[in-house]
Amino acid sequence: MFYPTGGFRRATRYVIHRMQRLPDRPHRIARGVFAGSLIGFLPLPGLQFLGAWGLAFLMRGNILAALLATFNSNPITTPFFAVGAISLGHWMLGIDTPLTAEAIGDGFGRAGTELWHNFLAIFGPEHMHWDGLAQFWSDIYLPYFIGALGPGILLSLIFYYITIPLVEAYQNARSVKFKEQSEKRLLLREKLAALGLRGEPKKGPVRDPVTDTKQGDDVPPPAP
């Protein structure tokens, strides 16, 4: 769940390789990468695939590229980006609340606990509580979203402009390779035709389609 079996380097190379091989125009793939990358930077837990699909659809980008690009948000990059985004959001909103990585983790933990408590309160005698969620919204989530929006757009634009030449180079190289292979196959067929190996009839006994026997077999005549 937290660390790929082959390591993050191999996982990153796999995602890039998959994006390069997508059968679509480079600009559509790049728009999908922009959409998925931007959604990946935003605090949308559990909704990233749905958000990436929706934004890529609106931008007419490649949806599979958008889904792959959401993996820029992972257990290694997210904590660093979250602290920076929330700090920036606090500065933009003028919030003076002290902020540390431990405080952010505690805020998410309290919000999750209160959500679960409120869910159970629907089926029991307990009363719902919203104080912790309201504080989480004002101190962490809203600053996180606002602080992540600007850097997320900037980084996603960088990924957009990087994706176009990478996909174009890969598709051109693949086209050249396919053309070379086609020419080699054509030359091979011409050589086989010149040697008289193409279209040569098969040797051996011929089966009679009526009696289902081979020529030379002793078959009694059919009964009158």
N, C-alpha and C positions, 0 to 999 in steps of 0.2 A: 504493500500500500504506500510506503514512504520512499522506497529506494528500488529502482529498476534492477532486475536480476543481472543484466549486463552492464550496469552503471549508467550514469547520466550522459556520459560522452557517447556511448553507443546508442542510447535512446534518442539523443539529439540528432545524431547522424541518420538514424532510421526515419525520423520525422521529416528531415530535410530531403532525404532520398524519396520518400513517398510524395512529397509536394512536387518535386521535380518531375516525377513520372505521371502526374495527373494529366489526363487527356483533355486539356482545355487550353484556351488562349492565355498567354502570360499575364495580361492585364486582369483577366477575371480571377486567376489564381491569386494575384497580388491583392486584389480587393478582398478576397476571402481571407487572406493572411491578415490584412489590416483589421477586418471585422473580428476575427477570432482572437487576435492579439489584444485588441482594445478591451474586449469582454473579459479576457483572462486577467487583465490588470485590475478590473473593477471588483469590488467586494460583492459578488453574487454567488454565494455558496449554494451548490445544488442546482443552479440555474444557468451555468456557464454554457453548456451545450445548447440549451434552448435559446439563450440570448445570442450566441454566435450564429446559430441557424437563422434567427430572425433578422439580425443585422446584415448578414451576408445576402439574404434574400432581398432585402430592401436595396442594398448596394449592387445587386446583380453580380455578386461575386461567387466564386466556387465554394459550395457549402462544405465539401469534404476538407478543403484547405482551411476553412474557418474552424472546423472542429479540431483539426490537427494543431492549429496555431494556439488554441486555448491551453496547450501544455506548457506555454511560457510561465504559467502559474503552477508552481510545484512546491513541495515542502522545503526546498532549499532557497529558492528565490523569494517566495512570498513573505516570510518574516522580515527580511531586509526591506523589501519594497513597502510593506505595510507600515513599518515604523517611519520610514521617510515620508510616505503619503499622509499619514495621520499628523505628523509634525508639520508638514506643509499646510494641511487643512486647518490645524489649530492657528497657524500664523495668519492664514487668509481670513478666518472667521473671528480673529481676535480673542481666542480662548486662552486663558492663562493657567489652565489646569496642568499640573506637572504630569509629564508623560514619560513612561519607561516601557520596555518590552514586557516586564512583569505586570505592569498595570494594564497593558493591552490584553495580555493573556487572561488576567483575572476578570476583565470586563466581558470578554467573550464567554468565559466560563459561567459567570453570573447570569448573563443573558440566556445562555442555553438552559441553565437550571430553572430559570423563571419561566421560560417557554414551556418546558416539560411540566412544571407545576401547574401552569394555566391549562395545559391540555388535559391533565388528570382531573382538574377541577370541574371540567365539563361533565364528567361522569360521577363526581362525588360531592361531598358536602363542603369541600374547601372553597374558599373565595380566591378569585384571581387577583394577582398583584402585577402592577405595571410600573412601579417606581424604578426598579432596576433596569427595565427595558427602555424607559424614557431617558434615563441617564446614559445608558449605552448608546442610544440614538444620538443624543446631543454631544457626547464627549468623544465617541469613537467612530460610529458608523458614518454619520454625516461628514465629519472631517475627513475620514478615510475616503469616501466617495469623491468629495470635492478635490481633495489633494491628489487623488489618483487619476482624475480625469485629464488634467493637462499633461503630465508626464506620460500617461498611457497613450494619448493621441500622438505626442511627439515620437515616442519609441515605435509605435505602430506605423507611423509614416516612414520612419527609417527602414523598418522591415518591409514595407510596401516597395520602396525604391530599390532595396537590395534583391527582393524576390524576382523582379522583372528580368534583369540581365541574367540571373542564375538560371531561371526557367528557359529563357530564350537560348542561352548557350547549351543547355542540356538537350533541348528539343532539336537544335540545329545539328549537334553532334550525333544525336540519334538518327536524324534524317539522313545525314551523310553515311552513317554506318549501314542503315537499311538500304541505301542506294548502292553501296559497294557490294553488299551481300546479294542484291538482286542482279547486279552485273556479273558477279561470279557464278551465280546459278545459271544465268543465260549463257555464259561462255561454256559452262559444263554441258548444258543441253546441246549446244552447237557441236561440241567435240564428240559427244556420244552419237549425234546424228551423222556426223562425218565418218565415224567408224562403223556405221551400220548397226549399232547396238540398240538404237531406238526403234521401237515398233516391230522388232523381230518376232515372228510367230513362235509360239511355244512348241517344243518337240514332245513326242510321246503319242501314245494311242489316243484316238478321238472317240469320245463316248457318243453312242447313238441316242438321241433324245427320245426316240419312240420306245426302244426296247430296254433303255437304260443299261446298255452293255458296251464294252469296248470292242473296237474292231479286232477281229481275229479270235474272239471268244466263240466256243461252240455252243450255240443256243438252239434248242429245238424249235421248229416252226410252230407258230401259234395254232391252236386247235381251230378247225373250221367252225 
